[in-house]
Amino acid sequence: MMDKSFAETGTKLNNKGPKVVVGLDIGTTKIACFVGVKNEHEKIEIISMGKSESLGVMRGVVSNIEKTVQSITQAVSLAQERVSGNLKINNVYVGIAGQHIKSIQTRGIHTRKNILGEISQKDIDALIDDMYAMVMTPGEEIITVLPQEYIVDNEQGIKDPVGMTGVRLEANFHIITGHVSNVTNIRTCVERSELSISAIELEPIASADAVLGDEEKEAGVVLVDIGGGTTDVAIFYDGLIRHTAVIPFGGNVITEDIRMGCRIMQKQAERLKVRFGSALVSESKDHEVVCIPGLKGRDAKEIRLSTLAGIIQARMEEIIELVRVEIRNSGFEKKIIGGIVVTGGGSQLKHLPQLFEYITGLDTRIGYPTEHLANTNQIENISSPIYATGIGLVLKGFEREERGDATDVTSNESDIRGHADPRKKGAFFSKVLSRENLKKLENFFMKDED
C-alpha cells in the first residue's frame, strides 16, 4: 500500500513528462512491477509498484504460460493504477534466472581496416556483434555479452579503447547463455500481457546494481541473491563482472524442509520461516515454543524454535557451501576484499550473515535496494531485500536508456536463431563466424606474432 498519493508528492506523468522506466521481476514466489522516473535532480525515484503471487513459475522457469500471464497482468495493472497522470505501461525491462542459465569466458578478436585511424565505438560494436553471432550448443542462445577488458595490439588491461590507435582489437568477454525454450516462454508471457520487452537482464546483475556500491565492485565482492526458487551468485572485481552462477535451491526448499520435518501445512511452514526462522541453532533456546493450530479439531502442535532453526541451518549450510564452491571456481577467492552481500527474500532469515561468515570466512552484510534511490518513502517496504531484482531492473533500464541501448526484443526481426542483440533495434547479422573460424583467425595472428 502507498503511504501517500502520488498527487501529494508532486510527481505526475504524461506523454511530455519525465522519462519512465519499468522493471518486471518474474520470480518464483512473486511477480513485481516497478515504475521509476528521474526527478529534477537527476535522481531515480520509484513512484509505483505492483505485486502479485507467482502461480506459473518454478525455480525461475515458466511452467504455466496462462497462470504467468495472469500474474504479470495483475502486477502491471496494480502498478499502473497507482500512478497519477495518464501513463500507459507498454515497455518493460525483464529479469531472467533459473538453473538453465550458464556463463562462459571467451576472447574476441576484431581486425580494423583503417589502421591509421582511431578506434571508435563502431569497432567495439563490431567486436561485440561477433560474440552475439557465436554458434551455440543446440537449444541454447546468448542472452547478454559483457566486455570485461580490452586488448589493443597486445596492450592489456584497457577498460575503454575508444580514441586509441591499433590494428588488432581484442576483448575478454563474459557471456550469459540460456535455453531457447525458457527465454521464449518469458517473451511469450510478456507479449500475451500486451507488453513489449525493452531488454532482458540477468537477475543477479540487476540485483547487484541495486545493492552494491562502486567501491565494493572495485575491491571485489560476491553478491548472493536468495530467491524463492534459486540462489543467484555474481562476483565482481576491479569494477567488472567476473563470474555468475545459478544454484537450484532457494527459500522454497527451506519451506518444504520445514513442512516435512514438522509435519505441518506449507502455508504454516512459510509463516514459521518468515516470522521465527533463524539460520543458527545456537541462537535459539530450547524452551522457546510456538503453537500451530491443528486441523479440524485436532490438538495444536508445539514446535521448538531450536528444532525449526536446526532444519533451516542444515539447508542453508548446503546452499552456502555451493556458494563457496562458485567463489573458488571463479578464481577470485583471494581477491575478494568487499566480502559477501546477501539479498533477496531468503536474506531476511535471522543470523544469516553470521552463518555466511562462519562457513566462508568472508565479511557479510545484507543488501538493501534503496542505496541508489531518492525519496524512498513513497512506497511501503520498498527497502526490503525481496525487491532488489525489480529495482535493479529499473536502474539497468535507465543505464541503457542513457547509452541508447534499449530496444524492443520481442520482434522476430531482432532474432537470429533465437538470440537478440539488446543494443540495436532490428539487428540482423549477415555474417556468422563459427568457433572453428574464430580459432583459425586467432591462430593466424599468433603466427604473425611469432
C-alpha positions in Angstrom: 0.0 0.0 0.0 1.0 3.6 -0.5 1.9 5.9 2.3 0.5 8.8 0.4 -1.0 9.5 -3.0 1.3 10.4 -5.9 -0.7 13.6 -6.4 0.6 14.7 -2.9 4.2 14.1 -3.9 4.0 16.3 -6.9 5.1 13.5 -9.4 2.8 13.5 -12.4 3.4 11.5 -15.6 2.1 12.2 -19.1 3.4 12.0 -22.6 5.5 15.1 -22.1 6.6 14.3 -18.6 9.9 12.7 -17.3 11.4 9.6 -18.7 9.8 6.5 -17.3 11.4 3.0 -17.0 9.5 -0.1 -15.9 11.1 -3.2 -14.4 9.3 -6.5 -14.3 10.6 -9.2 -11.9 9.2 -12.6 -12.9 10.1 -14.6 -9.8 9.2 -18.0 -8.4 7.2 -16.7 -5.4 6.1 -13.3 -6.7 5.9 -11.1 -9.8 6.6 -7.4 -9.2 6.4 -4.4 -11.4 8.3 -1.2 -10.6 7.8 2.2 -12.2 10.8 4.6 -12.0 11.4 8.2 -13.1 14.2 10.7 -12.8 13.4 13.8 -10.8 14.6 17.3 -11.4 17.9 16.5 -9.6 18.6 13.5 -12.0 18.0 11.1 -9.2 15.9 7.9 -9.7 12.7 7.6 -7.8 10.4 4.5 -7.7 6.9 6.0 -7.9 4.8 2.9 -8.2 4.9 -0.8 -7.5 2.5 -3.7 -8.2 2.9 -7.2 -6.9 1.1 -10.4 -7.4 1.6 -14.1 -6.4 3.6 -16.0 -9.0 1.5 -19.0 -9.9 3.2 -20.3 -13.1 6.9 -20.2 -12.3 9.1 -22.9 -10.8 12.8 -22.3 -9.9 12.9 -19.3 -12.1 11.5 -21.0 -15.1 8.0 -20.6 -16.6 6.0 -23.8 -16.1 2.5 -22.5 -16.9 2.0 -19.8 -19.6 -1.6 -18.8 -18.7 -1.0 -18.5 -15.0 2.1 -16.5 -15.5 0.3 -14.1 -17.9 -2.4 -13.6 -15.3 0.1 -12.8 -12.6 2.0 -10.4 -14.8 -1.2 -8.6 -15.9 -2.3 -8.3 -12.2 1.1 -6.9 -11.1 1.3 -4.4 -14.0 -2.3 -3.3 -13.5 -1.7 -2.5 -9.9 1.5 -0.5 -10.7 -0.4 1.4 -13.4 -3.3 2.2 -11.1 -1.0 3.8 -8.5 0.5 6.4 -10.9 -1.1 9.8 -11.2 -1.4 11.1 -14.8 -2.1 9.2 -18.0 0.9 6.8 -18.0 0.3 3.6 -20.0 2.9 0.9 -19.3 4.0 -0.6 -22.6 7.7 -1.4 -22.5 9.4 -3.3 -19.6 12.8 -4.5 -18.7 12.6 -8.1 -17.7 14.8 -10.3 -15.5 15.8 -13.8 -16.2 17.1 -16.5 -14.0 16.9 -20.3 -13.5 19.3 -23.2 -13.4 19.4 -23.2 -17.2 21.5 -20.0 -17.1 25.2 -20.5 -17.8 28.2 -18.3 -18.2 31.3 -18.7 -20.3 34.5 -16.8 -20.6 35.9 -16.2 -24.1 38.0 -13.8 -26.1 37.0 -12.0 -29.3 39.2 -10.5 -32.0 38.5 -7.7 -34.5 40.9 -6.6 -37.1 40.5 -3.0 -38.1 40.6 -1.9 -41.7 41.6 1.7 -41.0 44.8 1.0 -39.2 45.8 4.7 -39.0 42.5 6.0 -37.6 41.4 6.0 -34.0 39.4 3.1 -32.5 35.7 4.1 -32.5 32.6 2.8 -30.9 31.8 1.2 -34.2 34.9 -1.0 -33.8 33.7 -2.1 -30.4 30.2 -2.7 -31.6 31.6 -4.9 -34.4 33.6 -6.9 -31.9 30.6 -7.4 -29.7 28.4 -8.3 -32.7 30.8 -11.2 -33.5 30.3 -12.5 -30.0 26.5 -12.5 -30.4 27.0 -14.4 -33.7 28.8 -17.3 -32.0 27.4 -20.7 -32.8 26.0 -22.1 -29.5 25.1 -25.6 -28.5 21.7 -26.6 -30.0 18.9 -25.4 -27.7 20.9 -22.6 -26.2 21.1 -18.9 -27.0 23.2 -15.9 -26.0 21.3 -13.6 -23.6 24.0 -11.0 -22.7 27.6 -10.2 -23.8 29.6 -8.3 -21.2 33.0 -7.0 -22.2 35.4 -7.2 -19.3 38.7 -5.6 -20.6 40.1 -4.8 -24.0 43.5 -5.5 -25.6 44.9 -3.3 -28.3 47.9 -4.7 -30.2 48.8 -6.9 -27.2 48.5 -4.0 -24.7 46.3 -5.5 -22.0 44.1 -4.1 -19.2 42.4 -1.4 -21.2 38.9 -0.5 -20.0 37.9 1.9 -22.8 39.9 1.7 -26.0 37.9 4.5 -27.8 40.4 7.1 -29.2 43.4 4.7 -29.2 45.2 3.6 -32.4 45.9 0.0 -33.2 45.4 -2.8 -35.7 44.0 -5.7 -33.6 41.3 -5.0 -31.1 40.6 -7.9 -28.7 38.5 -8.2 -25.6 37.7 -10.8 -22.9 34.0 -11.4 -22.7 31.7 -12.8 -20.0 28.8 -14.3 -22.0 25.5 -15.3 -20.4 23.6 -18.1 -22.1 20.2 -19.8 -21.5 17.9 -22.3 -23.1 16.0 -21.0 -26.1 12.7 -22.5 -24.9 12.9 -20.9 -21.4 13.7 -17.5 -22.9 11.0 -17.8 -25.5 8.4 -18.7 -22.8 9.3 -15.5 -20.9 8.9 -13.5 -24.1 5.6 -15.2 -24.8 4.2 -14.4 -21.4 5.2 -10.7 -21.7 3.7 -10.4 -25.2 0.4 -12.0 -24.1 0.3 -9.5 -21.3 0.2 -6.8 -24.1 3.7 -5.6 -23.2 7.0 -5.2 -25.1 10.4 -6.2 -23.8 13.0 -3.4 -24.0 15.7 -5.8 -22.8 16.3 -9.0 -20.9 18.7 -8.7 -18.0 20.3 -11.4 -15.9 18.7 -11.1 -12.5 21.8 -11.2 -10.3 23.4 -8.4 -12.3 20.3 -6.3 -11.9 20.2 -7.0 -8.2 23.9 -6.1 -8.0 23.1 -2.6 -9.4 20.5 -2.1 -6.7 22.5 -3.2 -3.6 26.2 -2.8 -4.4 28.4 0.3 -4.3 31.0 1.1 -6.9 33.8 0.8 -4.3 32.6 -2.8 -3.5 32.7 -3.8 -7.1 36.2 -2.3 -7.4 37.5 -4.0 -4.3 36.0 -7.4 -5.1 32.6 -8.6 -3.8 30.2 -11.6 -4.0 26.5 -10.9 -4.5 24.3 -13.7 -3.3 20.6 -13.3 -4.2 18.5 -15.9 -2.4 15.1 -16.1 -4.1 12.2 -18.4 -3.8 13.4 -21.0 -6.4 17.1 -20.3 -7.0 20.1 -18.6 -5.4 21.9 -16.4 -7.9 25.7 -15.6 -7.5 27.6 -12.8 -9.1 31.2 -11.9 -8.5 32.7 -8.5 -9.2 36.3 -7.4 -9.2 38.0 -4.3 -10.5 34.6 -2.8 -11.3 33.7 -5.7 -13.7 31.5 -8.8 -13.6 33.8 -11.8 -13.4 31.6 -14.8 -12.6 27.9 -15.7 -12.5 26.2 -18.8 -11.4 22.7 -20.1 -10.5 22.2 -22.6 -7.7 18.9 -24.5 -8.0 17.9 -24.1 -4.3 16.2 -21.2 -2.7 13.7 -20.2 0.0 11.0 -22.6 -1.2 13.3 -25.6 -0.5 13.7 -24.4 3.1 9.9 -24.1 3.4 9.5 -27.6 2.1 12.0 -28.9 4.6 10.1 -27.3 7.4 6.8 -28.7 6.2 8.2 -32.3 6.0 10.3 -32.0 9.2 7.5 -30.5 11.4 4.6 -32.3 9.6 2.6 -29.1 9.0 0.9 -27.4 6.1 3.0 -25.5 3.6 1.4 -22.1 4.4 2.1 -22.7 8.1 5.7 -23.6 7.3 6.2 -20.4 5.3 4.8 -18.3 8.1 7.0 -20.1 10.6 10.1 -19.4 8.5 9.3 -15.8 7.9 8.4 -14.9 11.5 10.5 -17.2 13.7 13.2 -18.6 11.3 16.8 -18.4 12.3 19.9 -19.7 10.5 21.7 -20.6 13.7 20.6 -23.2 16.2 23.0 -21.8 18.8 20.9 -18.5 18.9 17.7 -20.4 19.7 16.6 -21.5 23.2 15.2 -25.0 23.8 12.3 -23.6 26.0 11.0 -21.3 23.2 8.0 -23.0 21.6 5.4 -21.9 19.0 2.0 -23.5 18.7 0.5 -24.4 15.3 -3.3 -24.9 15.2 -4.4 -28.4 14.4 -6.6 -29.4 11.5 -10.4 -29.8 12.0 -10.5 -30.0 15.8 -7.2 -31.8 16.2 -4.9 -30.7 19.0 -2.5 -27.8 18.4 1.1 -28.8 17.6 4.0 -27.4 19.6 7.3 -26.8 17.7 10.5 -25.8 19.4 12.3 -22.9 17.8 15.6 -24.7 18.2 14.1 -27.6 16.0 13.0 -25.0 13.4 16.4 -23.4 13.4 18.1 -26.8 13.0 16.1 -27.5 9.9 16.8 -24.1 8.4 20.5 -24.2 9.3 21.0 -27.6 7.6 19.7 -26.4 4.3 21.3 -23.0 4.5 24.7 -24.7 5.1 24.2 -26.7 1.9 23.4 -23.5 -0.1 26.3 -21.6 1.4 28.7 -24.5 0.6 27.6 -24.3 -3.0 28.2 -20.5 -3.0 31.7 -21.2 -1.7 32.3 -23.6 -4.5 31.4 -21.0 -7.0 33.7 -18.5 -5.3 36.5 -21.0 -5.6 35.7 -21.8 -9.2 35.8 -18.1 -10.2 39.5 -17.9 -9.5 38.9 -14.7 -7.4 38.7 -16.2 -4.0 41.8 -14.5 -2.7 40.9 -11.1 -4.2 37.5 -10.5 -2.6 38.1 -7.6 -0.2 34.4 -6.5 -0.1 33.2 -9.8 1.2 29.7 -11.1 0.6 26.4 -9.1 0.2 23.3 -11.2 0.6 19.9 -10.0 -0.7 16.6 -11.4 -1.9 13.8 -12.8 0.2 15.9 -15.5 1.8 18.3 -13.0 3.2 15.7 -12.0 5.8 16.4 -15.1 8.0 17.8 -14.1 11.4 21.5 -14.6 12.0 22.1 -15.5 8.3 25.2 -13.1 7.9 26.8 -14.9 10.9 26.4 -18.3 9.2 27.8 -17.0 6.0 30.9 -15.6 7.8 31.4 -18.8 9.7 31.4 -21.0 6.6 33.1 -18.7 4.1 35.4 -16.7 6.3 34.3 -13.5 4.5 32.6 -10.4 5.9 28.9 -10.5 5.1 26.1 -7.8 5.1 22.5 -7.7 4.0 22.0 -5.7 0.7 19.1 -3.3 0.6 17.9 -2.0 -2.8 17.5 1.7 -1.9 21.1 2.6 -1.9 20.9 4.4 -5.3 17.4 5.7 -5.0 15.9 9.1 -4.0 12.8 9.7 -2.0 12.1 6.0 -1.0 9.3 6.8 1.5 6.6 6.9 -1.2 6.1 3.1 -1.2 5.7 0.9 1.9 8.5 -1.6 2.5 10.3 -0.8 -0.7 13.6 -1.1 1.1 13.1 -4.8 1.6 15.7 -7.1 0.0 12.9 -9.0 -1.7 12.6 -6.1 -4.2 16.3 -6.0 -5.1 15.9 -7.5 -8.6 12.9 -5.4 -9.6 14.5 -2.1 -8.5 17.8 -3.2 -10.1 15.9 -3.7 -13.4 14.7 -0.1 -13.3 18.3 1.1 -12.6 19.6 -1.1 -15.5 16.9 0.4 -17.7 17.9 3.9 -17.1 21.5 2.9 -17.7 20.6 1.5 -21.1 18.4 4.5 -21.9 21.3 6.8 -21.3 23.5 4.8 -23.6 20.8 4.4 -26.2 20.9 0.6 -25.9 17.2 0.0 -25.3 15.3 -1.9 -27.9 12.2 -4.0 -28.4 13.5 -7.6 -28.5 10.1 -9.2 -28.8 10.2 -8.6 -32.6 11.2 -11.5 -34.7 13.4 -9.2 -36.8 15.8 -8.8 -33.9 16.4 -12.5 -33.5 18.8 -14.8 -35.2 18.5 -18.5 -34.1 16.5 -17.1 -31.2 19.0 -14.7 -29.6 18.7 -11.0 -29.8 21.1 -8.1 -29.8 19.9 -5.9 -26.9 21.9 -2.9 -28.1 20.3 -2.4 -31.5 16.8 -2.5 -32.8 16.1 -4.9 -35.6 19.8 -6.0 -35.7 20.3 -8.9 -38.0 23.7 -10.4 -38.6 24.7 -11.2 -42.2 27.9 -13.0 -41.2 28.2 -15.8 -38.7 31.6 -16.9 -37.6 31.9 -20.4 -36.3 34.1 -21.3 -33.4 36.4 -23.1 -35.8 36.8 -20.0 -37.9 37.4 -17.8 -34.9 40.1 -20.3 -33.8 41.8 -20.2 -37.2 41.7 -16.4 -37.1 43.3 -16.4 -33.7 46.0 -18.9 -34.8 46.7 -16.7 -37.9 47.6 -13.7 -35.8 49.5 -15.8 -33.3 51.8 -16.9 -36.2 52.3 -13.3 -37.1 53.5 -12.6 -33.6 56.0 -15.4 -33.7 
